[in-house]
Amino acid sequence: MKDYNTCRNTSSTCTQINQSFDNFLIVSTEQLSVNKQIAHECVDIQVKGERPDVVNIMIGAFLFLLVLLTIIGNVVVFLAVICNKKLRTVSNIFIISLSLADLLVGTVVMIPAVLSEIFQRWILAHSFCVFWAGFDVMLCSASILNVCLISLDRYIAIMSPLRYKVLVTYRRAMAMLAAAWGIAISASFIPLLSGIHNPELPSLTNLTLLSDTPQCLFIPSLIYVVIASTVTILLPIIVALVLYYRVSKEAKRQACFVGVLITPTNMLLGAKVANKHIREPFTRKATVTLGIIVGAYVVTWAPFLVINVTDAICRCVPAKLFTAFVWLGWCNSLINPIIYPFFMRDFRKVYSTALLKLCPCLKLICKYKKDKVFHRDSVEVTSTKIHYDNSEDAL
């Protein structure tokens, strides 16, 4: 109290102390607000530390299986394109770019995430944390943008098939891919390395900021989440859905046009056309593949978009739930290479040929089935001929 009275008698000193006290209150208020926002991360980190080792091993084994399947699937896509000239087309450049992004997601992003889940701490170099987060945002954004480019490519191929080779050249395809990867890099490494994604919470550089053990936590600000999510997730979803709707509508129009050309007896230009082939080349083949790719993209990334924005607004999403939705988005990198052999004929032929070379027993089974079908068709033709001869004899 004596020192305080002395301070009051000294005007300049008292003013400095008052200013320092006001600044301390401001800093304390801001720090309290930040602590409220990140309290749930701290609680969840403490809860994670109590998880049994057996559970960690089971979760780690399951996640490593996802990582392994993701890497193998995308490597197979690369090998299929490299070893087969028919797949080296301008259209498949977008698929190769998508597989490259998915392969890097499986190696650079998913493997460190699995290690963090198993050990419940960041075991890699502390300086690698910010780069890991940057690769996460960049590669996931690149994967999503590549799916959007595939939708655009299929849209041009169906809406303007005669001008496709003129509109989609190798140079233009590479320019579109460069733009997509440029947007992904601009939305990831530039704000993360500069710290503008959340300057008040440097959790990527100070790994012990929120816990005693090192934790690589990417906690962006609301402004960054809204801008980045809109550019790299929301807009590509809208574009992909609009393009798919236009493609589906055009495919149905073409199917109706073919239906008018075909006579009631299923004759087209003097040739017999089976019912199952009337609509398939125009609707099913054109829309199923694109619909599966876009549908898988929306199902895996739309939930993450919602929960990411929600968490940035209220900081009320549990860390375990948020991590689950992040892994759901990463699973899109596993789904994409599975779609190709099942819904794209060119890839299916290459995969089946390679599989038959690796497993000769499958080749014998396929040959037996072909011989069986040929024998059955021969019997049907013979019985039809005998029936026709008997009819002529009866006449």
C-alpha positions as CSV (number, residue, x, y, z in Angstrom):
1,M,0.0,0.0,0.0
2,K,2.9,2.4,0.8
3,D,4.4,1.8,-2.7
4,Y,1.0,2.3,-4.3
5,N,0.6,5.7,-2.5
6,T,4.1,6.7,-3.6
7,C,3.1,5.8,-7.2
8,R,0.0,8.0,-7.0
9,N,2.2,11.0,-6.0
10,T,4.4,10.4,-9.1
11,S,2.1,11.1,-12.1
12,S,4.2,9.7,-14.8
13,T,5.1,6.5,-13.0
14,C,1.5,5.9,-12.1
15,T,0.4,6.4,-15.7
16,Q,2.8,3.8,-16.9
17,I,1.7,1.3,-14.3
18,N,-2.0,1.9,-15.2
19,Q,-1.3,1.3,-18.9
20,S,0.6,-1.9,-18.1
21,F,-2.2,-3.1,-15.9
22,D,-4.8,-2.3,-18.7
23,N,-2.6,-4.2,-21.2
24,F,-2.4,-7.1,-18.8
25,L,-6.2,-7.2,-18.6
26,I,-6.6,-7.2,-22.4
27,V,-4.0,-10.0,-22.8
28,S,-5.6,-12.0,-20.1
29,T,-9.1,-11.6,-21.6
30,E,-7.8,-12.7,-25.0
31,Q,-6.0,-15.7,-23.5
32,L,-9.1,-16.7,-21.6
33,S,-11.1,-16.7,-24.8
34,V,-8.5,-18.8,-26.6
35,N,-8.4,-21.2,-23.6
36,K,-12.2,-21.6,-23.8
37,Q,-12.0,-22.4,-27.5
38,I,-9.3,-25.0,-27.1
39,A,-10.5,-26.6,-23.9
40,H,-12.1,-29.5,-25.5
41,E,-8.9,-30.4,-27.4
42,C,-7.0,-30.5,-24.1
43,V,-9.7,-32.7,-22.5
44,D,-9.7,-35.1,-25.4
45,I,-6.0,-35.3,-25.5
46,Q,-6.0,-36.4,-21.8
47,V,-8.7,-38.9,-22.4
48,K,-6.7,-40.4,-25.3
49,G,-3.8,-41.0,-23.1
50,E,-5.9,-43.3,-21.0
51,R,-6.7,-45.6,-23.9
52,P,-5.4,-49.2,-23.4
53,D,-2.5,-50.5,-25.5
54,V,-4.6,-53.3,-26.9
55,V,-7.1,-50.8,-28.3
56,N,-4.3,-48.8,-29.8
57,I,-2.9,-51.8,-31.5
58,M,-6.3,-52.8,-33.0
59,I,-7.0,-49.3,-34.2
60,G,-3.5,-49.0,-35.6
61,A,-3.8,-52.3,-37.5
62,F,-7.1,-51.3,-39.0
63,L,-5.8,-47.9,-40.1
64,F,-2.6,-49.5,-41.5
65,L,-4.8,-51.8,-43.6
66,L,-6.5,-48.8,-45.0
67,V,-3.2,-47.2,-45.8
68,L,-1.8,-50.3,-47.4
69,L,-4.9,-50.7,-49.6
70,T,-4.8,-47.0,-50.6
71,I,-1.1,-47.3,-51.6
72,I,-1.6,-50.6,-53.5
73,G,-4.7,-49.4,-55.4
74,N,-3.1,-46.2,-56.6
75,V,0.2,-47.9,-57.6
76,V,-1.8,-50.4,-59.7
77,V,-3.4,-47.5,-61.5
78,F,0.0,-46.1,-62.3
79,L,1.3,-49.4,-63.5
80,A,-1.8,-50.0,-65.7
81,V,-1.3,-46.7,-67.5
82,I,2.4,-47.1,-67.9
83,C,2.2,-50.7,-69.2
84,N,-0.7,-50.2,-71.6
85,K,-0.6,-47.7,-74.5
86,K,-4.4,-47.6,-74.9
87,L,-4.7,-46.0,-71.5
88,R,-2.2,-43.2,-72.3
89,T,-4.9,-40.8,-73.4
90,V,-5.6,-37.2,-72.6
91,S,-8.6,-38.1,-70.6
92,N,-6.6,-40.5,-68.4
93,I,-4.2,-37.7,-67.5
94,F,-6.7,-36.5,-65.0
95,I,-7.0,-40.0,-63.5
96,I,-3.2,-40.2,-63.2
97,S,-3.1,-36.8,-61.4
98,L,-5.8,-38.0,-59.1
99,S,-4.0,-41.2,-58.4
100,L,-0.8,-39.2,-57.7
101,A,-2.6,-37.1,-55.1
102,D,-4.3,-40.1,-53.5
103,L,-1.0,-42.0,-53.4
104,L,0.7,-39.1,-51.6
105,V,-2.3,-38.9,-49.2
106,G,-1.7,-42.6,-48.4
107,T,2.0,-42.2,-47.8
108,V,2.8,-38.7,-46.6
109,V,-0.4,-37.9,-44.7
110,M,-2.1,-41.2,-43.5
111,I,1.1,-42.9,-42.2
112,P,2.1,-40.1,-39.7
113,A,-1.6,-39.9,-38.7
114,V,-1.6,-43.7,-37.9
115,L,1.6,-43.4,-35.9
116,S,0.0,-40.5,-33.9
117,E,-3.1,-42.6,-33.2
118,I,-1.0,-45.6,-32.0
119,F,1.5,-43.7,-29.8
120,Q,-1.0,-41.0,-28.8
121,R,1.7,-38.4,-29.4
122,W,3.7,-36.9,-32.3
123,I,6.8,-39.1,-32.6
124,L,8.3,-37.5,-35.7
125,A,10.4,-34.4,-35.9
126,H,8.7,-31.4,-34.5
127,S,9.6,-29.3,-37.5
128,F,7.8,-31.8,-39.8
129,C,4.5,-31.1,-38.1
130,V,3.7,-27.9,-40.1
131,F,4.8,-29.6,-43.3
132,W,2.6,-32.6,-42.6
133,A,-0.4,-30.4,-42.0
134,G,0.5,-28.5,-45.2
135,F,0.6,-31.8,-47.2
136,D,-2.7,-32.8,-45.7
137,V,-4.5,-29.7,-46.8
138,M,-2.7,-29.6,-50.2
139,L,-3.1,-33.2,-51.2
140,C,-6.7,-33.5,-50.1
141,S,-7.6,-30.3,-51.9
142,A,-5.7,-31.5,-55.0
143,S,-7.6,-34.8,-54.9
144,I,-10.9,-33.1,-54.7
145,L,-10.1,-30.6,-57.5
146,N,-8.9,-33.5,-59.7
147,V,-12.3,-35.2,-59.3
148,C,-13.9,-32.0,-60.4
149,L,-11.7,-31.9,-63.5
150,I,-12.6,-35.5,-64.3
151,S,-16.3,-34.5,-64.2
152,L,-15.5,-31.6,-66.5
153,D,-13.7,-33.8,-68.9
154,R,-16.6,-36.3,-69.0
155,Y,-19.0,-33.4,-69.5
156,I,-17.2,-32.2,-72.5
157,A,-16.8,-35.7,-74.0
158,I,-20.6,-36.3,-73.8
159,M,-21.9,-32.8,-74.6
160,S,-19.5,-32.2,-77.5
161,P,-18.1,-35.6,-78.6
162,L,-17.2,-34.4,-82.1
163,R,-15.2,-31.4,-80.7
164,Y,-13.7,-33.2,-77.7
165,K,-10.2,-33.7,-79.2
166,V,-10.1,-30.1,-80.3
167,L,-11.3,-28.7,-76.9
168,V,-9.4,-31.0,-74.6
169,T,-5.8,-31.1,-75.8
170,Y,-2.8,-32.3,-74.0
171,R,-1.6,-28.8,-73.4
172,R,-4.9,-27.6,-72.1
173,A,-5.2,-30.6,-69.8
174,M,-1.8,-29.9,-68.3
175,A,-2.8,-26.3,-67.8
176,M,-6.0,-27.2,-66.0
177,L,-4.0,-29.6,-63.8
178,A,-1.4,-27.0,-63.0
179,A,-4.2,-24.6,-62.0
180,A,-5.7,-27.2,-59.7
181,W,-2.4,-28.0,-58.0
182,G,-1.6,-24.3,-57.8
183,I,-4.9,-23.6,-55.9
184,A,-4.2,-26.5,-53.6
185,I,-0.7,-25.2,-52.8
186,S,-2.0,-21.7,-52.3
187,A,-4.6,-22.9,-49.8
188,S,-2.2,-25.0,-47.8
189,F,1.5,-24.2,-47.6
190,I,1.3,-20.4,-48.0
191,P,-1.0,-19.8,-45.0
192,L,0.4,-22.6,-42.8
193,L,4.1,-21.7,-43.2
194,S,3.4,-18.0,-42.7
195,G,1.1,-18.7,-39.7
196,I,-1.9,-16.7,-41.0
197,H,-4.2,-19.7,-40.7
198,N,-4.4,-18.9,-37.0
199,P,-1.7,-16.5,-35.7
200,E,-3.1,-16.5,-32.1
201,L,-2.6,-20.3,-31.7
202,P,0.7,-21.6,-33.0
203,S,-0.1,-25.3,-32.3
204,L,1.9,-26.5,-35.4
205,T,5.2,-25.0,-34.2
206,N,4.8,-25.4,-30.4
207,L,3.7,-29.0,-30.0
208,T,3.4,-28.8,-26.2
209,L,1.2,-25.7,-26.2
210,L,-1.9,-27.6,-25.3
211,S,-0.5,-30.7,-23.6
212,D,2.5,-32.1,-21.8
213,T,3.2,-34.6,-24.6
214,P,4.0,-33.4,-28.2
215,Q,0.8,-33.2,-30.3
216,C,0.6,-32.0,-33.9
217,L,-2.8,-30.2,-33.8
218,F,-4.0,-28.2,-36.8
219,I,-6.5,-25.7,-35.4
220,P,-7.3,-23.1,-38.1
221,S,-9.3,-19.9,-37.6
222,L,-12.8,-19.4,-38.7
223,I,-11.8,-17.1,-41.6
224,Y,-9.3,-19.6,-43.0
225,V,-11.8,-22.5,-42.6
226,V,-14.5,-20.7,-44.5
227,I,-12.2,-19.5,-47.4
228,A,-10.3,-22.8,-47.8
229,S,-13.4,-25.0,-47.5
230,T,-15.3,-22.9,-49.9
231,V,-12.6,-22.9,-52.6
232,T,-11.3,-26.5,-52.2
233,I,-14.5,-28.5,-51.1
234,L,-17.8,-26.6,-51.5
235,L,-17.3,-25.2,-54.9
236,P,-15.9,-28.4,-56.4
237,I,-18.9,-30.3,-54.9
238,I,-21.4,-27.8,-56.5
239,V,-19.5,-28.0,-59.9
240,A,-19.4,-31.8,-59.9
241,L,-23.1,-32.1,-59.1
242,V,-24.1,-29.6,-61.7
243,L,-21.9,-31.3,-64.4
244,Y,-23.3,-34.7,-63.4
245,Y,-26.8,-33.5,-63.7
246,R,-26.2,-32.0,-67.2
247,V,-24.4,-35.3,-68.3
248,S,-27.3,-37.4,-67.0
249,K,-29.8,-35.2,-68.8
250,E,-27.9,-35.3,-72.1
251,A,-27.5,-39.1,-71.8
252,K,-31.3,-39.5,-71.4
253,R,-31.9,-37.2,-74.4
254,Q,-29.6,-39.3,-76.6
255,A,-31.3,-42.5,-75.4
256,C,-34.7,-41.1,-76.4
257,F,-33.3,-40.1,-79.8
258,V,-32.0,-43.6,-80.4
259,G,-35.3,-45.0,-79.2
260,V,-37.0,-43.1,-82.0
261,L,-34.7,-44.4,-84.6
262,I,-35.2,-48.0,-83.6
263,T,-38.4,-49.6,-85.0
264,P,-40.9,-51.5,-82.8
265,T,-39.2,-54.7,-84.0
266,N,-35.8,-53.5,-82.5
267,M,-34.3,-53.1,-86.0
268,L,-31.7,-50.3,-86.5
269,L,-30.3,-49.9,-90.0
270,G,-31.4,-53.4,-90.8
271,A,-29.7,-55.0,-87.8
272,K,-31.3,-56.6,-84.8
273,V,-30.7,-54.7,-81.6
274,A,-31.2,-56.4,-78.2
275,N,-33.3,-54.5,-75.6
276,K,-30.4,-54.4,-73.1
277,H,-28.2,-52.6,-75.6
278,I,-30.6,-49.8,-76.5
279,R,-30.1,-47.5,-73.5
280,E,-26.8,-48.9,-72.1
281,P,-24.3,-47.1,-74.4
282,F,-25.9,-43.8,-73.8
283,T,-27.2,-43.7,-70.2
284,R,-25.7,-46.4,-68.1
285,K,-22.2,-46.2,-69.4
286,A,-22.1,-42.4,-69.5
287,T,-23.6,-41.8,-66.1
288,V,-22.8,-44.7,-63.8
289,T,-19.0,-44.2,-63.7
290,L,-19.2,-40.4,-63.3
291,G,-22.0,-40.8,-60.8
292,I,-20.0,-43.3,-58.7
293,I,-17.0,-41.0,-58.7
294,V,-18.9,-37.9,-57.8
295,G,-21.1,-39.8,-55.3
296,A,-18.1,-41.2,-53.4
297,Y,-16.5,-37.7,-53.4
298,V,-19.6,-36.1,-51.9
299,V,-20.3,-38.9,-49.3
300,T,-16.7,-38.8,-48.0
301,W,-16.0,-35.0,-48.0
302,A,-19.4,-33.3,-47.4
303,P,-19.6,-34.5,-43.8
304,F,-16.1,-33.2,-43.1
305,L,-17.0,-29.9,-44.7
306,V,-20.0,-29.5,-42.3
307,I,-18.1,-30.6,-39.2
308,N,-15.0,-28.5,-40.0
309,V,-17.0,-25.3,-40.3
310,T,-19.1,-26.2,-37.2
311,D,-15.9,-26.8,-35.1
312,A,-14.4,-23.5,-36.3
313,I,-17.5,-21.6,-35.2
314,C,-18.2,-23.1,-31.8
315,R,-15.1,-25.3,-31.0
316,C,-17.7,-27.9,-29.7
317,V,-16.9,-30.9,-31.8
318,P,-15.1,-33.8,-29.9
319,A,-11.7,-34.5,-31.2
320,K,-12.4,-38.2,-31.7
321,L,-15.5,-37.4,-33.8
322,F,-13.5,-34.8,-35.8
323,T,-10.7,-37.4,-36.4
324,A,-13.3,-39.9,-37.6
325,F,-14.6,-37.5,-40.2
326,V,-11.1,-36.7,-41.3
327,W,-10.4,-40.4,-41.9
328,L,-13.7,-40.6,-43.8
329,G,-12.4,-38.0,-46.2
330,W,-9.0,-39.7,-46.5
331,C,-10.9,-43.0,-47.5
332,N,-11.9,-41.3,-50.7
333,S,-8.3,-41.9,-51.8
334,L,-8.9,-45.6,-51.3
335,I,-12.3,-45.6,-53.1
336,N,-11.1,-43.9,-56.3
337,P,-8.8,-46.7,-57.5
338,I,-11.5,-49.3,-56.8
339,I,-13.9,-47.5,-59.1
340,Y,-11.8,-47.8,-62.2
341,P,-11.6,-51.6,-62.7
342,F,-15.3,-52.1,-61.9
343,F,-16.8,-49.2,-63.9
344,M,-14.3,-48.4,-66.6
345,R,-14.0,-50.9,-69.4
346,D,-10.4,-50.1,-70.5
347,F,-9.0,-50.4,-67.0
348,R,-11.1,-53.5,-66.4
349,K,-9.5,-55.2,-69.5
350,V,-6.0,-54.3,-68.4
351,Y,-6.6,-55.5,-64.9
352,S,-8.2,-58.8,-66.0
353,T,-5.3,-59.5,-68.4
354,A,-2.7,-58.8,-65.8
355,L,-4.6,-61.0,-63.3
356,L,-4.8,-63.9,-65.7
357,K,-1.0,-63.7,-66.3
358,L,-0.4,-63.7,-62.6
359,C,-2.8,-66.6,-61.9
360,P,-2.8,-69.2,-64.7
361,C,-5.5,-71.2,-62.9
362,L,-8.0,-68.4,-63.5
363,K,-7.1,-68.6,-67.2
364,L,-8.1,-72.3,-67.2
365,I,-11.4,-71.4,-65.5
366,C,-12.2,-68.7,-68.0
367,K,-11.4,-71.1,-70.9
368,Y,-13.7,-73.7,-69.4
369,K,-16.5,-71.3,-69.1
370,K,-16.0,-70.1,-72.7
371,D,-16.0,-73.7,-74.0
372,K,-19.2,-74.4,-72.0
373,V,-21.0,-71.4,-73.4
374,F,-19.8,-72.3,-76.9
375,H,-21.1,-75.9,-76.5
376,R,-24.4,-74.6,-75.2
377,D,-24.8,-72.2,-78.1
378,S,-23.9,-75.0,-80.6
379,V,-26.5,-77.3,-79.1
380,E,-29.1,-74.5,-79.4
381,V,-28.2,-73.9,-83.0
382,T,-28.3,-77.6,-83.8
383,S,-31.7,-78.1,-82.2
384,T,-33.1,-75.1,-84.0
385,K,-31.9,-76.4,-87.3
386,I,-33.4,-79.9,-86.6
387,H,-36.7,-78.3,-85.7
388,Y,-36.6,-76.2,-88.9
389,D,-35.9,-79.3,-91.0
390,N,-38.6,-81.3,-89.4
391,S,-41.1,-78.4,-90.1
392,E,-40.1,-78.4,-93.8
393,D,-40.5,-82.2,-93.9
394,A,-44.0,-81.9,-92.4
395,L,-44.9,-79.4,-95.1
